[in-house]
Amino acid sequence: MAEPRPGPGLALRFQRRFLAARPLRSLPWPELEQSLRTAPDSALLADILHKTILHPLCVKYPPSAKYRRCFLTELIKKLESTAAEPLDELYEALADVLKEEEESTHCYKNYLLPSGDCVSLCESTVLISGGTTGLLTWEAALHLAQWALQNPGLFRDRTILELGSGIGFTGIAICKTCQPRTFIFSDCHPRVLRQLGENIQLNGFTPEPDVTWSTQTESQGQEVEGQNCQSPKVIVAELDWGSVTEEQLLGLRADVVIAADVVYDPEIILALVGMLQKLSTSRADRKAPEVFIASTIRNPDTYQLFQAELDKAGIRWQVIPAHSSCNFLYDVQPDVTILQLFI
């Protein structure tokens, strides 16, 4: 009787989640245990090891040492709970991780996209760093990127403005897969902007040299005919929602505006809605940009305040239906909602 062959699919599921440093509890341990009970073979564990710890992406851009240490410890537990042959590589890999220097405040996460591309990011290992929560990737950014990848036509050959880009996951994923003409990353925190620029370059894009708002406006109006839209023009802008002017927003000439996880504080909500109103009145004779905002609903009262402030400002909105599956991550939280705004 033929042996079951869970290996390749199971190993790839471990790979996607491990390289993105998703919570260890979300990895498919029960399926691994079942496979090892059915066929106690260390070959499956060797395959998982090579697709995770020993994968070139992990070697070049590793998750935190603590994460790798806990992952290897769990793999070894699974091996030792079966009658499979010992796997020297597994113990050697753990020994290598244990020899590493003290834990850094930064680590890498590698997100494998359905297109075969990868987004590699340097992230903070702590929730709040340097007075900001913007140095790591939040759930709504993953959700918004997944939705964008399923709707590439919305972004193709258009100018996209992302508000509160953080360290860049959503925008970089869109730049790699959706062929925008221009992508404008924006944030207001200096440390976030610095990390954002580094991550953009890490993924093979070169932001435009530092430019003032006025020269951005001019350069936006002088697109080169036949420009290769597979290598979008990338701009990193310091954008403070409270102080930005209608003229500056008009100069960006955005066709689409996106944002993820920017609705989490009443003061920020008021500034965001005020900025959207400026965006609405600054378009001159241009068509209003399409606006999409993804939010993780942590506090329903805060989210309802956002909707109430939109209503008060006369900005219509509708909920975008959730996509049925997440191709590149398997545990994106279900309490993420995308609103389309009509400004």
ZIFEN-V86707 format. One record per residue. N is the residue number from 0. RES is the residue in three letters. OMEGA is omega as a letter, one per 30 degrees, with the letter a starting at -180 (NA if undefined). BURIAL is 1 if it has 16 or more other C-alpha atoms within 10 Angstrom, else 0. D_CENTER is the distance of its C-alpha to the mean C-alpha in Angstrom with 2 decimals. Layout:
N;RES;OMEGA;BURIAL;D_CENTER  N;RES;OMEGA;BURIAL;D_CENTER
This chain:
0;MET;a;0;44.29  1;ALA;l;0;40.96  2;GLU;l;0;38.39  3;PRO;a;0;35.10  4;ARG;l;0;32.25  5;PRO;a;0;28.99  6;GLY;a;1;27.88  7;PRO;a;0;25.61  8;GLY;a;0;23.55  9;LEU;l;1;23.36  10;ALA;l;1;22.53  11;LEU;l;0;19.62  12;ARG;l;1;18.23  13;PHE;a;1;18.63  14;GLN;a;1;16.99  15;ARG;a;1;13.66  16;ARG;a;1;13.40  17;PHE;a;1;15.04  18;LEU;l;1;13.11  19;ALA;l;1;9.82  20;ALA;l;1;12.30  21;ARG;a;1;12.17  22;PRO;a;0;15.28  23;LEU;a;1;18.35  24;ARG;a;0;20.06  25;SER;l;0;17.66  26;LEU;a;1;18.80  27;PRO;l;0;21.69  28;TRP;a;1;24.52  29;PRO;l;0;27.04  30;GLU;l;0;26.91  31;LEU;l;1;27.43  32;GLU;l;1;30.37  33;GLN;l;0;31.85  34;SER;a;1;31.63  35;LEU;l;1;33.29  36;ARG;a;0;35.95  37;THR;a;0;36.72  38;ALA;a;1;36.81  39;PRO;a;1;36.72  40;ASP;a;1;35.60  41;SER;a;1;33.73  42;ALA;l;0;32.56  43;LEU;l;1;29.65  44;LEU;l;1;28.59  45;ALA;l;1;29.08  46;ASP;l;1;26.82  47;ILE;l;1;24.04  48;LEU;a;1;24.70  49;HIS;l;1;24.46  50;LYS;a;1;21.20  51;THR;a;1;19.58  52;ILE;a;1;21.37  53;LEU;l;1;23.26  54;HIS;a;1;20.64  55;PRO;l;0;20.51  56;LEU;l;1;16.77  57;CYS;l;1;17.51  58;VAL;a;0;20.62  59;LYS;a;0;19.05  60;TYR;a;1;15.79  61;PRO;l;1;16.75  62;PRO;a;1;15.19  63;SER;l;1;17.50  64;ALA;l;1;21.17  65;LYS;a;0;21.56  66;TYR;a;1;18.93  67;ARG;l;1;20.62  68;ARG;l;1;24.01  69;CYS;l;0;23.48  70;PHE;a;1;22.14  71;LEU;l;1;25.20  72;THR;l;0;27.54  73;GLU;l;0;26.55  74;LEU;a;1;27.00  75;ILE;l;1;30.38  76;LYS;a;0;31.41  77;LYS;l;1;30.82  78;LEU;a;1;32.85  79;GLU;l;0;35.63  80;SER;a;0;35.95  81;THR;l;1;37.07  82;ALA;a;0;40.00  83;ALA;l;1;37.84  84;GLU;l;0;38.88  85;PRO;a;0;37.37  86;LEU;a;0;34.52  87;ASP;a;0;35.16  88;GLU;a;0;31.83  89;LEU;l;1;30.06  90;TYR;l;0;32.26  91;GLU;l;0;32.04  92;ALA;l;1;28.23  93;LEU;l;1;28.49  94;ALA;l;0;31.22  95;ASP;a;0;29.11  96;VAL;a;1;26.27  97;LEU;a;0;28.98  98;LYS;a;0;30.43  99;GLU;a;0;27.37  100;GLU;l;0;27.67  101;GLU;a;0;26.74  102;GLU;l;0;23.23  103;SER;l;0;21.05  104;THR;l;0;19.07  105;HIS;l;0;16.10  106;CYS;l;1;14.65  107;TYR;l;1;12.27  108;LYS;a;1;9.63  109;ASN;a;1;9.67  110;TYR;l;1;7.81  111;LEU;a;1;10.72  112;LEU;l;1;10.54  113;PRO;a;0;13.70  114;SER;a;0;15.00  115;GLY;l;0;15.52  116;ASP;l;0;13.17  117;CYS;l;1;10.87  118;VAL;l;1;7.96  119;SER;a;1;9.41  120;LEU;l;1;8.55  121;CYS;a;1;11.32  122;GLU;l;1;10.74  123;SER;l;1;13.58  124;THR;l;1;15.26  125;VAL;a;0;16.59  126;LEU;l;0;15.55  127;ILE;a;0;17.41  128;SER;l;0;18.02  129;GLY;l;0;20.27  130;GLY;a;0;20.61  131;THR;l;0;17.00  132;THR;a;0;14.16  133;GLY;a;1;11.73  134;LEU;l;1;11.40  135;LEU;a;1;8.83  136;THR;a;1;5.49  137;TRP;a;1;7.14  138;GLU;a;1;7.86  139;ALA;l;1;8.28  140;ALA;l;1;4.90  141;LEU;a;1;4.69  142;HIS;a;1;8.22  143;LEU;l;1;8.29  144;ALA;l;1;6.62  145;GLN;l;1;9.11  146;TRP;l;1;11.73  147;ALA;a;1;11.43  148;LEU;l;1;11.93  149;GLN;a;0;14.89  150;ASN;a;0;16.23  151;PRO;a;0;16.15  152;GLY;l;0;19.54  153;LEU;a;1;18.37  154;PHE;a;1;16.62  155;ARG;l;1;18.99  156;ASP;l;1;21.27  157;ARG;l;1;20.35  158;THR;a;1;19.32  159;ILE;l;1;16.05  160;LEU;l;1;15.68  161;GLU;l;1;12.50  162;LEU;l;1;13.69  163;GLY;a;1;12.27  164;SER;a;1;9.48  165;GLY;a;1;9.19  166;ILE;l;1;8.13  167;GLY;a;1;6.53  168;PHE;a;1;3.11  169;THR;a;1;4.55  170;GLY;l;1;7.79  171;ILE;l;1;7.91  172;ALA;l;1;7.25  173;ILE;l;1;9.88  174;CYS;a;1;12.03  175;LYS;a;1;12.30  176;THR;a;1;13.23  177;CYS;l;1;14.59  178;GLN;l;1;17.05  179;PRO;l;1;17.02  180;ARG;l;1;20.04  181;THR;l;1;18.54  182;PHE;a;1;15.15  183;ILE;l;1;15.62  184;PHE;l;1;12.97  185;SER;l;1;14.64  186;ASP;a;1;15.01  187;CYS;a;1;18.25  188;HIS;a;1;18.02  189;PRO;a;0;19.45  190;ARG;l;1;17.70  191;VAL;a;1;14.23  192;LEU;l;1;15.41  193;ARG;l;0;16.78  194;GLN;l;1;13.77  195;LEU;l;1;11.70  196;GLY;l;1;14.61  197;GLU;a;1;14.77  198;ASN;l;1;11.26  199;ILE;l;1;12.06  200;GLN;l;0;15.33  201;LEU;a;0;14.13  202;ASN;l;1;12.64  203;GLY;l;0;16.00  204;PHE;l;1;15.92  205;THR;l;1;18.51  206;PRO;l;1;18.17  207;GLU;l;0;21.48  208;PRO;l;0;23.87  209;ASP;a;0;24.05  210;VAL;l;0;25.77  211;THR;l;0;27.31  212;TRP;a;0;26.59  213;SER;a;0;29.82  214;THR;l;0;29.15  215;GLN;a;1;25.68  216;THR;a;1;27.60  217;GLU;a;0;30.11  218;SER;l;0;27.81  219;GLN;a;1;25.81  220;GLY;a;0;29.17  221;GLN;l;0;30.14  222;GLU;l;0;27.87  223;VAL;l;0;29.54  224;GLU;l;0;30.99  225;GLY;l;0;29.60  226;GLN;a;0;26.49  227;ASN;a;0;24.32  228;CYS;l;1;21.40  229;GLN;l;0;19.56  230;SER;a;1;19.12  231;PRO;l;1;18.10  232;LYS;a;1;19.45  233;VAL;l;1;16.80  234;ILE;l;1;17.73  235;VAL;a;1;16.50  236;ALA;l;1;18.50  237;GLU;a;1;19.53  238;LEU;l;1;19.83  239;ASP;a;1;21.62  240;TRP;a;1;21.91  241;GLY;a;0;25.36  242;SER;a;0;26.96  243;VAL;a;0;25.54  244;THR;l;1;28.38  245;GLU;a;1;28.78  246;GLU;l;1;29.94  247;GLN;l;1;26.85  248;LEU;l;1;24.62  249;LEU;a;1;27.07  250;GLY;l;1;26.78  251;LEU;l;1;23.10  252;ARG;a;1;24.26  253;ALA;l;1;21.03  254;ASP;a;1;21.29  255;VAL;l;1;18.06  256;VAL;l;1;16.37  257;ILE;l;1;13.01  258;ALA;l;1;11.52  259;ALA;l;1;9.46  260;ASP;l;1;11.13  261;VAL;a;1;13.89  262;VAL;a;1;16.74  263;TYR;a;1;17.71  264;ASP;a;0;20.90  265;PRO;a;0;24.03  266;GLU;l;0;24.53  267;ILE;l;0;21.08  268;ILE;a;1;21.67  269;LEU;l;1;24.96  270;ALA;a;0;23.59  271;LEU;a;1;20.85  272;VAL;l;1;23.55  273;GLY;l;1;25.89  274;MET;l;1;23.55  275;LEU;l;1;23.06  276;GLN;l;1;26.87  277;LYS;a;1;27.20  278;LEU;a;1;24.90  279;SER;a;1;27.20  280;THR;a;0;30.39  281;SER;a;1;29.34  282;ARG;l;1;29.00  283;ALA;a;0;32.71  284;ASP;l;0;33.62  285;ARG;l;0;30.11  286;LYS;l;0;28.53  287;ALA;l;1;26.22  288;PRO;l;1;22.50  289;GLU;a;1;20.63  290;VAL;a;1;18.37  291;PHE;a;1;15.60  292;ILE;l;1;14.22  293;ALA;a;1;12.10  294;SER;l;1;13.34  295;THR;a;1;13.64  296;ILE;l;1;17.43  297;ARG;l;0;18.44  298;ASN;a;0;21.66  299;PRO;a;0;23.27  300;ASP;l;0;25.59  301;THR;a;1;22.92  302;TYR;l;1;21.31  303;GLN;l;0;24.86  304;LEU;l;1;25.61  305;PHE;a;1;22.86  306;GLN;l;1;24.43  307;ALA;l;0;27.87  308;GLU;l;1;27.12  309;LEU;l;1;25.87  310;ASP;a;0;29.14  311;LYS;a;0;31.16  312;ALA;a;0;29.77  313;GLY;l;0;30.63  314;ILE;l;1;27.08  315;ARG;a;0;27.01  316;TRP;l;1;24.00  317;GLN;l;0;23.31  318;VAL;l;0;20.91  319;ILE;a;0;19.03  320;PRO;a;0;19.90  321;ALA;l;0;17.31  322;HIS;a;0;16.55  323;SER;a;0;18.59  324;SER;l;0;16.40  325;CYS;a;0;12.96  326;ASN;a;0;13.46  327;PHE;l;1;10.87  328;LEU;a;1;10.68  329;TYR;a;0;13.92  330;ASP;l;0;13.70  331;VAL;a;1;11.36  332;GLN;a;0;13.71  333;PRO;a;0;16.17  334;ASP;l;0;16.61  335;VAL;a;1;13.79  336;THR;l;1;15.57  337;ILE;l;1;15.03  338;LEU;l;1;17.99  339;GLN;a;1;19.43  340;LEU;l;1;21.60  341;PHE;a;1;24.81  342;ILE;NA;1;25.77
